[in-house]
């Protein structure tokens, strides 16, 4: 039997080499250093991104808490083009707008909001609203209408008082509108317009009362301090920033009135007024990064509550001193008028 030719050729064909040359060369091939570097770099980038995402997820909320705690204690500048009948009304409206358009009202935030974890900002805003309410009430008593306090000012004073559980934004907005209505009427002669000199003595007594109350609250917190632990408790921080808010309102209100009190000419009164403004400014400008209520013998951390209490004592004494300098002038005028009236009566009696 004769095999096919193709089979015979396949039978006598040489066997292929076990390791072809082109396969042998691959055994000695190495990866490119550039590709190795790229792979290591890519693994590093992925690892960094993963760690960053975890860190962001863990630290985002605390960071938001820190960033949302912004106490705006800058001086209030009234633009020159704005014309206000009563300087204190201008300060109050600007303070309301600053809190609403800035940080927002922290006490009304939902529980999940970062500002709901804060202590300093809510105390600052609560103290600000309380101070503005009392000062507006004072102006309403000095601007009566038909024997009663001005209705717009009385309404604004009530709206500025915090009500637990009630949103403050609509209340503050309505208070600002009421204050603006009064100032508009006062500028047109439709409402009584108290002069700055008339307001100053009354508001200085109000400010001195704030200083006395805040010093008592700070003293209670200093005496209640516990050894060790955190530099200050939440109660310490709240007392400090509430006092700071009162001092800030007092400084801004007094500075606005002094700037418009053109009849103050006595040198002693002007010097005392400068002292009052400087004393309240020192208390208002205190803004530590961390409030400390440590022992008097602490080496590194001061006692900010004690410092604030000292500044408030200076402000209170300066305010009461200025009141004494401004009140005798009015008393002397009354005595002089009474003496003249008595002299005229005696002269009439002596006539035949």
Secondary structure, 3 states (H helix, E strand, C coil): CCCCHHHHHHHCCCCCCCCCHHHHHHHCCCCCHHHHHHHHHHHHHHHHHHHHHHHHHHHHHHHHHHHHCCCCCCCCCCCCCCCCCCHHHHHHHHHHHHHHHCCCCHHHCCCCCHHHHCCHHHHHHHHHHHHHHHHHHHHHHHCEECCEECHHHHHHHHHCCCCCCCCHHHHHHHHHHHHHHHHHHHHCCCCCCCCHHHHHHHHHHHHHHHHHHHHHHHHHHHHCCCCCCCCCCHHHHHHHHHHHHHHHHHHHHHHHHHHHCCCCCCHHHHHHHHHHHHHHHHHHCCCCCCCCECCCCCCCCCEHHHHHHHHHHHHHHHHHHHHHHHHHHHHHHHHHHHHHHHHHHHHHHHCC
